[in-house]
Structure formats: structure tokens, C-alpha cells
């Protein structure tokens, strides 16, 4: 039962994380790209999700490290990377817009 819940949780986190990253990407695009290049269109969230996935696929580099953390700590780290990091980037982007 725990494995099923873990699989469901990881799957949900991947879906929610992808949607969240797409939203953050579309907002950052609107704030920083469209004003500089007016011919560039605004991005919808599904398009932003797709572009973010392509960039991630091309830029990701796997490095193996032995990880002695517990499964809960690994899930916490994945949560931070998929949900908290885009939120932090959005916050930093918003702060930058205050200086524009």
C-alpha cells in the first residue's frame, strides 16, 4: 500500500510540478521577453510547459552520486526542486520587474 501511495505521490508531484513550471515560464516570458521583443507572442501555459520540457530535456545532465538519505528526504528534495524552486524564481523575477 505504501508503494502505491508513493507512486501516486510522485506522479502527482510530476504533473503539478510541470504545470507550475509552465505557469512560471509563461509569466517570466511575459515580463522579460515580450517587452524586449514585441513580435514575440505571449505563451499559453501548455506551450510554456512544452518549451520548458524540451529545454529541460536538452540541458539536463545526469550525475550519479551515492545518496544515503531516506526516501522521505529524497521526496522532500524532489518537492523542493519541482515546486519551491520555480516559486523562488518567480519571486526573484517579480523583484526584478520592480526595477524595470
LINZI-V211817 format. One record per backbone hydrogen bond with DSSP energy under -1.0 kcal/mol. NH is the residue of the N-H (numbers start at 1). CO is the residue of the C=O. E is the energy in kcal/mol with one decimal. If there is no record, write none. Layout:
nh=NH co=CO e=E
nh=NH co=CO e=E
//
This chain:
nh=5 co=1 e=-2.2
nh=6 co=2 e=-2.4
nh=7 co=3 e=-2.6
nh=8 co=4 e=-2.6
nh=9 co=5 e=-2.8
nh=10 co=6 e=-2.7
nh=11 co=7 e=-2.5
nh=12 co=8 e=-2.7
nh=13 co=9 e=-2.4
nh=14 co=10 e=-2.3
nh=15 co=11 e=-2.3
nh=16 co=12 e=-2.9
nh=17 co=13 e=-2.7
nh=18 co=14 e=-2.1
nh=19 co=15 e=-2.3
nh=20 co=16 e=-2.7
nh=21 co=17 e=-2.7
nh=22 co=18 e=-2.3
nh=23 co=19 e=-2.4
nh=24 co=20 e=-2.7
nh=25 co=21 e=-2.7
nh=26 co=22 e=-2.4
nh=27 co=23 e=-2.2
nh=28 co=24 e=-2.7
nh=29 co=25 e=-2.4
nh=30 co=26 e=-2.0
nh=31 co=27 e=-2.3
nh=32 co=28 e=-2.6
nh=33 co=29 e=-1.7
nh=34 co=29 e=-1.9
nh=37 co=33 e=-2.9
nh=40 co=37 e=-2.3
nh=48 co=44 e=-2.6
nh=49 co=45 e=-2.6
nh=50 co=46 e=-2.2
nh=51 co=47 e=-2.6
nh=52 co=48 e=-2.7
nh=53 co=49 e=-2.3
nh=54 co=50 e=-2.3
nh=55 co=51 e=-2.8
nh=56 co=52 e=-2.5
nh=57 co=53 e=-2.5
nh=58 co=54 e=-2.3
nh=59 co=55 e=-2.4
nh=60 co=56 e=-2.1
nh=74 co=70 e=-2.1
nh=75 co=71 e=-2.5
nh=76 co=72 e=-2.3
nh=77 co=73 e=-2.2
nh=78 co=74 e=-2.3
nh=79 co=75 e=-2.5
nh=80 co=76 e=-2.3
nh=81 co=77 e=-2.3
nh=82 co=78 e=-2.6
nh=83 co=79 e=-2.5
nh=84 co=79 e=-1.1
nh=85 co=80 e=-2.5
nh=87 co=83 e=-1.1
nh=88 co=84 e=-2.4
nh=89 co=85 e=-2.4
nh=90 co=86 e=-2.5
nh=91 co=87 e=-2.3
nh=92 co=88 e=-2.6
nh=93 co=89 e=-2.6
nh=94 co=90 e=-2.4
nh=95 co=91 e=-2.2
nh=96 co=92 e=-2.1
nh=97 co=93 e=-2.0
nh=98 co=94 e=-1.0
nh=99 co=96 e=-1.7
nh=100 co=97 e=-1.1
//
